[in-house]
Amino acid sequence: MTLKKILLPILAVACFSCGNDPLPKPKAMLRLDYQKPEYSKVDVRLPFTFEKNNNAEKISNIKLDGVNDTYGVDINYPTMKGTIYLTYKKVNDTNLETLLRDAQNLTQKHTIKADEIESIVYENPEQNVFGMFYEVGGNAASQSQFYVTDSINHFLNGSLYFYAKPNYDSILPAADYLKNDIKHLMESIEWKK
């Protein structure tokens, strides 16, 4: 009788405990789909024209410092909570070296938080546009920076910033999307005479 009392609960547990083994859930990846970019020419009161993504807000925030021939333009992407800040300065006989050094130093300030900084030379001799594109990896404040110049009259530099604490994994999809917009902007620049 005692054997029955022992075997009966063991058999009951064995019968009812059979089933599928629990499986861990697979790692999920955040999926962010952005609209395919469509570009249109921006020709406002600036010494240059360029093409911007139609997904960005209309360019309306143009600041002018008439004394130093300096312009500031913000290209806002509210759905991505990011902005490409452009600064134009007129080149004179003495300031090109300073402008180049300042643009390069601005990028190098991000080395504290950056995992890497990749630089890509840009040249378009037909349009007389030469410059550098910097892709900043890691939790730096700016993920992309660039400058272009004709080395005689025009100098334009730009930086991408997000309105969020830098977390590279979280902003990577938006940073990649806007990196392509910056490259297109660089490729479409035409200086005005």
C-alpha positions in Angstrom: 0.0 0.0 0.0 2.8 2.4 0.7 4.3 1.6 -2.6 1.1 2.7 -4.3 1.0 5.9 -2.3 4.5 6.8 -3.5 4.2 5.7 -7.1 0.8 7.3 -7.8 2.0 10.9 -7.2 5.2 10.3 -9.1 3.2 8.9 -12.1 0.8 11.8 -11.9 3.6 14.3 -12.0 5.3 12.5 -14.8 2.1 12.4 -16.9 1.1 16.0 -16.4 4.6 17.6 -16.6 5.3 16.5 -20.1 5.1 19.2 -22.7 7.2 21.6 -24.7 10.4 22.8 -23.2 10.4 26.5 -22.6 12.3 28.5 -25.3 13.9 31.8 -24.8 12.5 34.6 -26.9 14.7 35.7 -29.8 16.4 39.1 -29.5 14.3 41.8 -31.1 15.6 44.6 -33.3 13.9 48.0 -33.5 12.6 48.5 -37.0 12.4 52.1 -38.2 11.3 52.7 -41.7 11.9 56.2 -43.2 10.4 57.4 -46.4 12.5 57.2 -49.5 14.2 60.6 -49.8 13.1 63.0 -52.5 15.2 66.1 -53.0 14.4 69.6 -54.2 16.6 72.5 -54.9 16.8 75.2 -52.2 17.5 78.6 -53.7 17.0 81.3 -51.1 19.0 84.4 -50.3 22.3 82.5 -49.8 25.5 82.6 -51.8 24.9 79.0 -52.8 22.2 76.6 -53.7 21.7 73.0 -52.6 19.2 70.2 -52.6 17.4 69.1 -49.4 15.3 66.2 -48.5 11.5 67.1 -48.8 11.0 65.2 -45.5 12.8 68.1 -43.7 10.9 71.2 -42.8 10.9 74.2 -45.2 14.1 76.3 -44.8 13.0 79.4 -43.0 15.6 80.0 -40.3 18.3 81.9 -42.1 20.5 84.1 -40.0 22.7 86.7 -41.5 25.7 88.6 -40.1 26.2 91.2 -42.8 29.4 92.5 -41.4 31.3 89.2 -41.7 29.3 87.7 -44.6 28.3 84.8 -42.4 25.0 82.9 -42.8 23.4 80.2 -40.6 20.8 77.7 -41.9 19.0 75.0 -39.9 17.5 72.0 -41.7 15.1 70.5 -39.2 13.8 66.9 -39.2 11.2 67.0 -36.4 10.1 63.4 -36.8 13.7 62.3 -36.2 14.3 65.0 -33.6 17.5 66.1 -35.4 18.9 69.1 -37.2 21.6 69.8 -39.7 23.2 73.1 -38.8 24.9 74.9 -41.7 27.3 77.8 -41.4 28.5 79.8 -44.4 31.4 82.2 -44.3 32.9 84.2 -47.1 36.6 83.4 -47.8 39.0 86.3 -48.0 42.8 86.4 -48.5 43.6 85.5 -44.9 40.9 83.3 -43.4 40.8 80.1 -45.4 43.4 78.3 -43.3 41.6 79.4 -40.1 38.2 78.2 -41.4 39.7 74.8 -42.3 41.4 74.5 -39.0 38.3 75.5 -37.0 36.1 72.9 -39.0 38.6 70.1 -38.3 39.0 71.1 -34.7 35.2 71.0 -34.2 35.2 67.4 -35.3 38.2 66.5 -33.2 36.4 67.8 -30.1 34.2 64.7 -30.3 37.1 62.2 -29.9 36.4 62.2 -26.1 33.1 60.3 -26.6 33.6 58.9 -30.1 34.5 55.3 -30.8 35.9 56.3 -34.2 35.9 59.2 -36.7 36.0 58.3 -40.3 37.0 61.0 -42.8 36.0 60.9 -46.5 37.5 63.4 -49.0 35.0 65.0 -51.3 35.9 66.6 -54.7 33.7 67.9 -57.4 36.0 69.9 -59.8 33.2 70.6 -62.3 31.3 72.6 -59.6 34.5 73.8 -57.9 33.4 72.1 -54.6 36.1 70.4 -52.4 35.8 69.3 -48.8 35.7 66.6 -46.2 32.9 64.5 -44.6 33.3 63.1 -41.1 31.3 60.2 -39.8 31.5 60.0 -36.0 30.9 56.6 -34.3 29.8 56.2 -30.7 28.0 58.3 -28.2 29.3 61.6 -29.5 27.1 64.7 -29.6 27.3 65.0 -33.4 27.2 61.9 -35.7 28.2 63.6 -38.9 30.1 66.8 -39.8 31.4 68.2 -43.1 32.9 71.2 -44.8 33.1 72.3 -48.4 34.8 75.2 -50.1 35.9 76.5 -53.5 39.1 77.7 -51.8 38.6 81.3 -53.2 35.3 82.8 -52.1 33.1 80.3 -50.3 33.3 78.1 -47.2 30.4 76.0 -45.8 30.5 73.7 -42.8 27.7 71.6 -41.2 27.0 69.4 -38.3 24.2 66.9 -37.4 22.8 67.0 -33.9 19.9 65.2 -32.3 17.6 66.5 -29.5 18.4 63.5 -27.3 21.1 62.2 -25.1 23.7 60.6 -27.4 23.0 56.9 -27.4 24.6 55.5 -30.6 22.5 52.3 -30.8 19.2 54.3 -30.5 20.0 57.0 -33.0 21.9 54.9 -35.5 19.0 54.4 -38.0 18.2 58.1 -38.1 21.9 59.1 -38.2 22.5 56.8 -41.2 19.5 58.3 -43.0 20.6 61.8 -42.4 24.2 61.0 -43.3 22.9 60.2 -46.8 21.1 63.6 -46.8 24.3 65.4 -45.9 26.2 63.6 -48.6 23.5 64.6 -51.1 23.6 68.2 -49.9 27.4 68.2 -50.5 27.1 66.8 -53.9 24.4 69.3 -55.0 26.1 72.5 -53.8 26.5 75.2 -56.5 28.2 78.4 -55.6 26.6 81.6 -56.8 28.7 84.2 -58.6 
